[in-house]
Amino acid sequence: MSTTPNTLKSSKITVKPAKGRLAVLTPGMGAVATTFIAGVEAIKRGLAQPVGSYSQLGQIRLGKRTDGRTVPVGELVSLSQLNDLVFGGWDLIPDDAYTAAKKAGVLEKEMLETLKDTLSNIKPMPAVFDQEFVKRLNGTNVKKGETKMDLANQLRADIRNFMKDNNCDRAVMVWCASTEVYTPVSEVHQTLESFERGLNENHPEIAPSMIYAYAAMMEGVPYANGSPNISVELPAIQELSKKTKTPICGSDFKTGQTFLKTVIAPGIRNRLLGVSGWYSTNILGNRDGEVLDDPGSFKSKEVSKTGVLDEIFSKEKYPQLYSDISHLVRINYYPPRGDNKEGWDNLDIFGWMGYPMQIKINFLCRDSILAAPLVLDLALFMDLAGRAGMDGIQEWLSFYFKAPLAKEGLNPEHDLSVQLLKMENTLRFMSGEELINHLGLTYYGVDESRA
């Protein structure tokens, strides 16, 4: 394959075709999961458009700008079709997807009634739940077991039985449940051996989300972590993902306030404007807001939300611009808003000769509406990664996360535009298309082949 201007040579890798049915399993069947499921069902019936979904609406350029080659993502790579998706999951509350969606209050009643026949048939399996990790919730649809390993084995059986009962060929798992109490990596998480010993001994630092990740890896099911819970970050889970040749990615869906930060902050840095402070506050009234009202769960969210600016505004590279940023994040539970989250940001910046300026942002968004298309994309792309034999950390999917996972020793990339370029080049690589670097000097008479 010849190298064309502002492209890099690629070699195609073998990707198995997306044949058969794909089980999409979600720990948590609350607002996010039911909005995702209802949205897919509405799209299948021609009642809605997949707005916000790169896998469904994305167009990807191939070759030189002058070639005029742009194709839908679904034509470039083999993705499962929406009609081949089968939905299942776990929740501590036994409500079916219709009832859960109705209680969540995200979608209009008329739309829910149209989809009631399908949603009512989707019932959650009993969840692995421990109130020590989510203080503000309780429910009756909960698994029981003598050890955490017992619970993991029950989840594994759930996966196998669901796939068998629904004639599924493959499965993916996307965490859509609540944020747990912050549980940093400790000795029990360091190796697969120590982790499995901890499961058998009911180690108190093994959270339910870690048990789901373990079960998924053991069953060869690609796993994406949509919360700030520490799970895919564990050395033991990463070791297991390589051992079982299973893809993992995470963490924490990048949807509202942090999504905007990864758009705006790189622009400020690229123009070399200084930042003295960034204050962020949110109000939301859904189950997520209630859970985050607990200081332990909020700590998990705070860590993932604040880490974004630490990487984008490098104080080591630009000490005169970013060495003393006051970055504060607040989340307030305010029930009247329900799922309609509101975020305020105040940026204190400075420019030429140190003169101060301010930027104010007020984002009135819908939490689950923004998260639902990310669940779809991650399900389809993680299945693609599995069929392409890409095991372990999938850094190319950083585009979707507040706290993207990267190999130890690598700084994760938070700039949204760079993340998109990484993802698109990965899709080009899978398809044997040439990689694009946007150099473009050939158009102006420079021979890029000398590089």
VENGI-V888236 format. One record per run of one state. SS is the DSSP state (A for helix, B for strand, O for the rest). FROM is the first residue (numbers start at 1). LEN is the number of residues. If there is no record, write none. Layout:
ss=SS from=FROM len=LEN
ss=SS from=FROM len=LEN
This chain:
ss=O from=1 len=6
ss=B from=7 len=2
ss=O from=9 len=12
ss=B from=21 len=7
ss=O from=28 len=3
ss=A from=31 len=14
ss=O from=45 len=9
ss=A from=54 len=4
ss=O from=58 len=1
ss=B from=59 len=4
ss=O from=63 len=2
ss=A from=65 len=3
ss=O from=68 len=1
ss=B from=69 len=4
ss=A from=73 len=4
ss=O from=77 len=5
ss=A from=82 len=3
ss=B from=85 len=6
ss=O from=91 len=5
ss=B from=96 len=1
ss=A from=97 len=8
ss=O from=105 len=4
ss=A from=109 len=11
ss=O from=120 len=3
ss=B from=123 len=1
ss=O from=124 len=1
ss=B from=125 len=1
ss=O from=126 len=1
ss=B from=127 len=1
ss=O from=128 len=14
ss=B from=142 len=1
ss=O from=143 len=5
ss=A from=148 len=18
ss=O from=166 len=2
ss=B from=168 len=8
ss=O from=176 len=11
ss=A from=187 len=3
ss=O from=190 len=2
ss=A from=192 len=9
ss=O from=201 len=7
ss=A from=208 len=11
ss=O from=219 len=3
ss=B from=222 len=4
ss=O from=226 len=9
ss=A from=235 len=9
ss=O from=244 len=3
ss=B from=247 len=4
ss=O from=251 len=2
ss=B from=253 len=1
ss=O from=254 len=3
ss=A from=257 len=14
ss=O from=271 len=3
ss=B from=274 len=11
ss=O from=285 len=2
ss=A from=287 len=6
ss=O from=293 len=2
ss=A from=295 len=18
ss=O from=313 len=6
ss=A from=319 len=4
ss=O from=323 len=3
ss=B from=326 len=8
ss=O from=334 len=1
ss=A from=335 len=3
ss=O from=338 len=4
ss=B from=342 len=9
ss=O from=351 len=1
ss=A from=352 len=3
ss=O from=355 len=1
ss=B from=356 len=9
ss=O from=365 len=2
ss=A from=367 len=21
ss=O from=388 len=4
ss=B from=392 len=2
ss=O from=394 len=1
ss=A from=395 len=6
ss=B from=401 len=1
ss=O from=402 len=14
ss=A from=416 len=15
ss=O from=431 len=4
ss=B from=435 len=2
ss=O from=437 len=4
ss=A from=441 len=4
ss=O from=445 len=3
ss=A from=448 len=3
ss=O from=451 len=1
